[in-house]
Amino acid sequence: MSNRFQFGFILILIAFLISITFSFNPKLLIPKGYDLATDGLVVARTLMIIFSLYLLVKIGDLIINKKE
């Protein structure tokens, strides 16, 4: 395996682990002290996490599929 393939695989694996972590423990998205007024905050952070994970996976995909 080339170094680019390994790096791309690691990026995709990190994105998968982060998404699984937030899926099983959504309390990580809610800061302490904001238990009642978190609807907008949770939606905003969730969208940010989704977008970040999408970019991370796309970067990994580009590195894996890059022609030399």
C-alpha positions in Angstrom: 0.0 0.0 0.0 1.3 3.5 -0.9 1.5 6.3 1.7 -1.3 8.2 -0.1 -3.6 5.2 0.2 -2.9 4.8 3.9 -3.4 8.5 4.6 -6.7 8.5 2.7 -7.8 5.4 4.5 -6.9 7.0 7.9 -8.9 10.1 7.1 -12.0 8.1 6.1 -11.6 6.0 9.2 -11.4 9.1 11.4 -14.6 10.5 9.8 -16.4 7.2 10.4 -15.3 7.0 14.1 -16.4 10.6 14.8 -19.8 10.1 13.2 -20.3 6.9 15.1 -19.3 8.6 18.4 -21.8 11.4 17.9 -24.5 8.9 16.9 -24.2 7.0 20.1 -23.5 9.9 22.4 -25.5 13.0 21.3 -24.9 14.6 24.7 -21.5 15.6 23.4 -23.2 18.2 21.2 -24.8 20.0 24.1 -22.6 22.3 26.1 -22.9 22.4 29.9 -25.4 24.9 31.2 -27.6 25.0 28.1 -29.8 22.0 28.7 -33.1 23.8 27.9 -32.3 26.2 25.1 -30.3 23.9 22.7 -32.5 23.4 19.7 -30.7 25.9 17.4 -27.3 25.2 18.9 -27.6 21.4 18.4 -28.8 21.9 14.8 -26.0 24.3 14.0 -23.3 22.1 15.5 -24.8 19.0 13.8 -24.7 20.7 10.4 -21.1 21.8 11.0 -20.1 18.2 12.0 -21.8 16.8 8.9 -20.1 19.3 6.6 -16.7 18.7 8.2 -17.0 14.9 7.9 -18.1 15.3 4.3 -15.0 17.3 3.5 -12.8 14.9 5.4 -14.2 11.9 3.4 -13.9 13.8 0.1 -10.2 14.6 0.9 -9.6 11.0 1.7 -11.3 9.9 -1.5 -9.3 12.3 -3.6 -6.1 11.0 -2.1 -7.0 7.4 -2.6 -8.2 7.8 -6.2 -5.4 10.3 -7.3 -3.7 9.2 -10.5 0.1 9.3 -10.4 
